[in-house]
Amino acid sequence: MRLTSVSKTLRQMALAAALVPAVASVQAQAAGKVVWAVGVDADSLDPHRTTTWESWATFDLIYDSLLQFDANGKVVPNLAKSWEMSPDGKEYTFHLNAGMQCSDGTPLDATDVKYTMDRAFDSKNPSVMKAGFGPVTAVEVVDPLTVKFKLSSPFGAFLAFQGEPFASILCDSNQALGKAFGSSKAIGSGPFMVKSWVKGDRMVLVPNPHFKNYGRPVENAGPPKIDELIVRRMPEAQSRLAALSTGEVQIATPPLDDVDTVKKSAKMHLLTAKNTGSTIFFEFTTSRPPFNDERIRQAVAYGIDPDAAIDIVFGDVAQREHCTVGPGVFGNDEDWCAKQGYSYDPEKAKALLKEAGYGPDKPLEVTVMTWPDDNREKILQVFQNQLQQIGINATIELMDIGTLNARVKQENETKTGKGSFNMMGWAWYDPDILYNLWHSPGAYSGYQTPELDAMLEKTRTTLDPAQRLLAVHDAQSYLLKHAIQVPLYTPGWNWLYAVRNEVKGFKVSTFNRPIFNDVTVQ
């Protein structure tokens, strides 16, 4: 460019000085820093010490696992390039990729796998997810690239759990970190490393220079492209939305009531997690009347219209769920499940209530419980209104999820008192969740029969995929036909991501796993 006068030059210099903050902002973005605003902070960097989703999502960023899930929820090789199962299903031998490294540069081999498993099964302080690994009795190092697991009995969910962040492989060099491991430091082989963590404020992650992708559903085979991923805690949803609008953050969960604002914005777009493995459902206190009577449970199932309720409260960010296992999980078949369950039929509901001794002059009085957030209270109020129209007066009680879990168990273990049911939610990667929920004594001491126990044992010990699918269908059919578990909608949580348009390559994989490997900032 030619400058025609000194005055023009001075004006350009003045303009450049005025634009310094804006230029600096553009350069910061060009450097590839992404701020992800979350409502709740992780509570640990140790996969053996927590069950929260926020920590689980962090584990997926800083660690890697023997196996992985592809974009459709299928188990695929990862750190382990192959494996064999013994004919009796009690031994699994994994063959690891050669040349793998931890984020501190030390080799990752079979000794790290054994260190992880020995720690998970430590008799004094086992993993809080110990049951997820199944009936493992021993883990043996065959050679540096081969490790063998021994089980006391076949376990159908064993391979799937090896793709879970809760089954992340910990590098044995974590031992040198002492008490700092999990609380402020961690050594893994995932795409990121922890640079710093101020609890309750932010976690700063940087690319692991030694990372190689073996099984994640991404295009980038090496370390992430961005320079930093800052996971920032912002509890207020409106504050997150405001920060998105100004560019202070690039990715965040928006308020449900402002989803249309995000969709209409020229600055951002909305991603909705699919195949989350989550479902919200009704379950009943069957230890006492009235829900020990199958007709009353069926009346509830006939008396609600989930499609209408979802449309009123969620619009298109939630979907009707017909199965007892969530989308993406082995055995989830919406068309098949819909034929086993109940469709909206208030007249049938009234007839069942009348048959059981209830009617306009004697409405059924019950309590329904759930936990707040993510508009659960709103949709439960819609269900409350629908049930009132058939002659069931349901009083809503809200409590935090920990209290709800304890309360449901207490209700199931009490044989007298007002009838109750609850709107519960679970997210899991395998139909083995049904065993955990319903096999005697059950997660909540709920509905139990020897017939159902036998079906659920078959879902757990059957290894042939085709035969296991039949077993899972049998168990689901039983739960649905007897109105033991009444599915409502999915996903059960506000798993939405508002993303600034300058962020490219961000995706959310199966079971709500945010993936940053391919992310760039333009």
N, C-alpha and C positions, 0 to 999 in steps of 0.2 A: 504494500500500500504506500502511495506517495503522500507526504504531508505538505500541504500548500501554504501553511502559515504557522507562526509560533503560537498564535492564539488558539488555533485548532489543537495543536499539540498539548497545550496547557489544559484545554477542556477535556481531552481524552485522558490525561493523567488524573484529573479530578474525578472523572467518571470511574476510572479503574479503581481509585482509592475507595470510592463509595461502594463498589461491588465486591470488595475483599471478602466480607462474610459469606456472600452467596457463592463466590468461587471456591472458598475453603470448604463449604458444605458439599459442593459438587465433587471436589477432589476426595473428600472423606468417603462419599458413596462409591467413587471410582475405585477406591482402595478395597472395596468389597466388605464393608462392615454391615452386618444385618442385626437389627434389634428385634427380638421376638418377645412381645409382652405377654405375660401369663398372669392369671389371677392368683395362683397358689404356687409357692416355692417348693422345690424338692426338699425332702427332709433327710436324705442320706445319699452318699455316693457308693454305698455298699449294697449290692443286690441281695444280700442275705439278711438285711436288717429292716426292710420296709416292704409294704405292698401298695404304696400310693402310685397313681398314674403319673404324677409329676416326676417322681424319681425314676419310674420305669422308662419314661421318655428320655430322661437323661442317660440312663444306662445304655440305651440303644445308640446314643451318640458317642459315648466314650469307650464302650466295650464291643466285643463281637462274640458270636456264639458258634457252636459246632455246626449248626444247621441254620437255615433261614426260610422265610416264607416268601414266595414270589407274589406278584401283584394279584393273583387269584387265590392266595391262601394255601397254595400247595407247598409242602416241605421240600426244600432243595438243598444241595450241598453248599457248604460255606467254608469255615475253617477246616472242616472235614470234607475231603474231596469225594469220599465214598465210605460205605459201611456195609457190614454183613450182619445178619441176624441168624442165630443158631436155629435149628429146626424146632426146638421146643420153646423158642421165644424168650429164653432166659439169659441169653448172652448177646451183646452187641459189640462188634469190633469196628472202631473208627480209624480210618487212615487219613492223616493230616497232610495238608499241603506243605511242601518243603520251602524253607527260606522265609517263613513268617517271622515278624518282629513285633515286639511290644512298643509302646510309645516312648519308652526310655532307651530303645535300641537293643535291648536284650532279646535273645531268640524266644519264640513262642513254640513250644513243643508239647509232647505228652506229659511232661512233668508239671506243666502249668495246668493242664486239664485235671490231673490227679490232685494237685494242690487245691484247686477250686472245689472238687467234689469231696475231698476229705474235710474241708472247711464247712461245706454245706451240711455234712452229716456228722459234724462234731457232736459228741454226746453231751457236752457241757453247754454248748451254745450253737445249736444247729440253725440252719437257714429257716426263716419264718415261712419260706415256700418249700420246705423239705418234702411235703406230700406231693408237690407237683412233679418231682423227679421220679416218683413211683417207688416200688419196692426194691431199690438198689441195695445190694449187700456188700459189694466190693468194686473198686476201680483199680485196674492193674496197668502199669506201663509195660507194654510188650517190647517196644523199642522207641527211640526218640520220636518217631512219626506214627506210632500205633498205640492205641489205648483201648482197653477192654472193660466193659461194664457187665457186672453180673447181677441178675435179679432173682428174687425168690419165687416169682411167678410172672407169667406174661402180663404186659401192661400196654394196652392199645394206644395210650397217649404219650408213650415214652419219647418217640421221635419228635412229635410236635413240640413237646416241652423244650427240647434241645434247640429250638428256634426262638425261644422266648428270651427277652432281655433279663428276666429273672434267673435264667440259666447262663448268663454271660460268663465267659471264661476270664478269670482273674489271673494276671501275670504274677508268678510267685515272688517277683521282686517287690510286691506290695508289703511283704513281711518286714522289709527294712524301714517302712514308713511308720511302723508302730501305731500309736493311737491316732495319728494324723490320717491314716487310711480310712476313707469313708466320711470323715468329718470335714476335711479340707483338701485332701489329695487322693489321687487314684491313678493307677497305671493299668492301661488296657490296650487293646489293639483295634479299637473302633476308629471312625473317621476323625474324631476330635480329641483334644486333650484339655484338661482343666487348667486354665491360666490363673484364675482367681475365683473366689466365691465369698461374697459377703451375704451371709444368710439373711433372708428377708428383704434383700435388695436386688442383687444381680449376680449371675454367674457368667464369667467370660470364658469362652471356649475358643481354641485356636486349632488349625488343622494339624493332625498327626502326620508328620512327614514320612513315616514308615507304613502308612496305611495302604493296603491293597484290597480291592474289592473282589470277593470270590462268589458271593451269592445274593447280594442286595439288588433289588430291582431298580438299578440306576444305570446311566450311560457312562459315567466317569469311573474309570478303573483305578484311579489314584486318589490322593488326598483331596479334600474339598477345595473349591476354587476361591471361596471368600477368605479374607484375612482373619476375620473374627465373627463369631456368633455370640451375641450378648443376650442372655435369657434374663429379662428384667421383670421383676414382680410389680404388677400394677393391679391391686385388688378390685378397684372400681371399674366396671365395664365401660361406663361413659368416659372415664379418663383414658382408657385404652383407645376408644374410638376417636377422641379428640387428638390424641398423639398420632394416630394413624393419619388423620386428616392433614396434620401439619408436617408429616414426614419425620417426626421425632422417633417413631418406631415404624418398622416395615411389615411386620406380621403380628396379628393379635386376634383373640376371640372377641367378636363384637357382641353387644347386647342383642338378645333375640328380637326385642321390639324394634331394633334399628337395622334389621337385615335388609329391608327394602332400600334404606339409605345407602348401604354398601353397594347393593346391586346397581343402583342408579348413579353412583359416583363415577366420575371420569378419572379419578385418581387410583382406584383400587378395584379388586374383584373378589369374589367369594368362592372358597373351596369348601365342600362338604365331605367329611370322611365317609367312605363307603366300606362295606364289608368289615364292620367294626367288631363283629362278634358279640355285640351288646343287645340286650332286650329288656324292656320293662314289662312286668307282668303282675297279675293278681295271684296271691296265694292265700290260703285260708287256715284259720285255727280249727283243726278237726278233732281236737281232744274233747270238745263239748258242743252242745247245740249252739246255733242252728247248723253250723257248717260241717258237722259230722254227718249230716244228711246230704247225700249227693244231689238231690233235687234242688236244694237251696243254692248250691254252688253252680249248678246248671242254670238256674234262674238268673243269677248274676251274669253269667256268660251270654245268655240270650238277651238280657236286659240292657246291655251297653252297646253303643254304636261307636267303636274306636275310629272309624274312618271320618265321621262327622267331627268327633272331638279333636282329632289330629288337624283337620282342616281349620277349625276355629282357632286353635292355640298355636300350631306350628307352621301351618301352610305347607310348603314343599321342602322344609328342612328336616322333616321326620316322616317316616313311612309306617304303614300298617305292618305289624309283625304277626305271623300266624304260627310260627314254630316255637318250640321251647329252647332252641339253640339259635344264636344270632346269625346274621348274614356273614358269609365267609367261612363259617364253621362247617366241618364235615357233618352231613346229615341235614343241613338247612335246605329245604325244598318247599318254597312258599305254596305252590299249587297243591302239592301232596298234603301239606299240613292243614291247609284251608279245608280240605275235605274231611279231616279228622275232627276238627273243632266245631265252633258255633258261629253262626251268622246272626245278625241283629234281628230278633223276633220278639217284640214285647208281649205279644199275645201268648206265645208259648211260655214266656217267663211268668206271666200272671197265672197261667194254668198250673204251672209247677208249684208256685207259691200257695195257690188255693188248695191243691192236693196235699200240701204239707201243713195246712191249717192257718194260712195267713190270707188276708184280703183287705178290702177298703176299711172295714171296721176293726181290723187287727193288723196294722202295718208291722213289718219286721224292723226292729230297732237294733242297729249294729254300729260298731266303730271301725273306721278304716284309717290306716296309718301310712305315712310316707315321710320322706325327708325333703326339705325345701331346695330351692335353686333350679335353674334350667326350666322354669315354668311348669314344674311338676305339680305344684299346688293348683295352678290354673286348670290343667287338664283333669285333675282329680275332682275339681269342682264341677266340671262338665259331666263327668261320670256320676257324681253325686246327684245331679239334677236328673239324669237319665234314669237312675235307679229309683228315685223318688216317684217317678211317673208310673212305675210298675208296682209300687207298694213297699219299697225298701228305703227306710230312713237311715242314711249313713252319716254319722258324725265324724268329721275329719280331725285327726290329730297329727301335728307336724313335730318332728324332732330331728336332731342331727343323726347322721347315718350310724355312728357308733351306738347311740342310744336305741335307734330303731332295731339294729341287729340283736341287741340284748333283749329288747322288749318283745320282739317276735318269738324268740326262744322261750321267754318267760310265759307268754300267752299260750304257747303250745304245750307247756308243761303244767298248765292250770286247768282243772277239770270243771270248775264252776265260774260263773260270772257272765257278763254281757258278751255276746258273740262278737268276734272281730276278724278282720282280714286286713291285708296290707298290699300296697303297691310297691314292689321291690324291683331292683335292677341288678343285673350281673353282666359283666363282659369277660369272655373267656375264649380261648383259641381252639378248644376241642370239646366234643360232646361229653367228655368226662365230667364236665360241670354238672351234668344230671346226676351222676353218681354222688358227687359231693353234696348236692342239695337234697337228694331224696333217698339215698340208700341208708338204711337204719344205722345209726340213730339220726342221721341227717344233719345238715348244717344248723337247722333251727328246731330240731326235734319235732318236725311236722309229720305229714301223712306218711305212714309206713305200712307195708304189707309184705309178707314173704314172696308173693307173686311178683311184686315190683322189684324187690331186692334181687330176685333171680334174674330178671330181665337186665337190671343195671350191672350185675356182675358179668353178664355176657357181653355187654358193651365194652367193658374194661379189659376182659381177657381174650376177646376175639381179635386176631391179628390180620386175617385175610380181609382186605378192604371191602370186597363185595359182601362177605358174610357179616362184617362189622356194621355195614350200612343197614342191613336187614335188622340187626339187633338194635341199632339206634332208632330205627323206624318203629320197631315194636314198643320200645320204651316210650317214645314220644306219643305214639297212638294211645297208650294206656293213660299217660298223664293228661292228654287232651280230652279223650272221651269221658274220663271220670271227673273232668273239670278240677283237677288237682292244681294245675298251673295254667292260667288263662293269659296267653300272650296279648300284649297291647300295641306297643310301638317300638321303633328303633330309629336312630340310636338313642340310648337312654340318657345321654349327656349332651351338652351343647358343644359338640365336636365340629365347630365351624372355624374357618380361618379366613379372616379378611387380609388380603395381601396387596401391598402397594404395587402398582403396575411396573415400576422400575425393577422389581425383583422377578427374575426369570429362573425357571427350572425347579421351583419349589413344588413338592408333591406330598401327598399323604397316602401312604401305602396301607395294605391290609391291617386290620386291627388298630387303626388310628395311630400309625407310626409316622410322625413328621420326618421327612427326609430332605437333608440340605446338601447332599453330595454334589448335585448338579447345579446348585444355585449360583447365579451371577447377579450383579447389580449394574444396571445400565443407566 
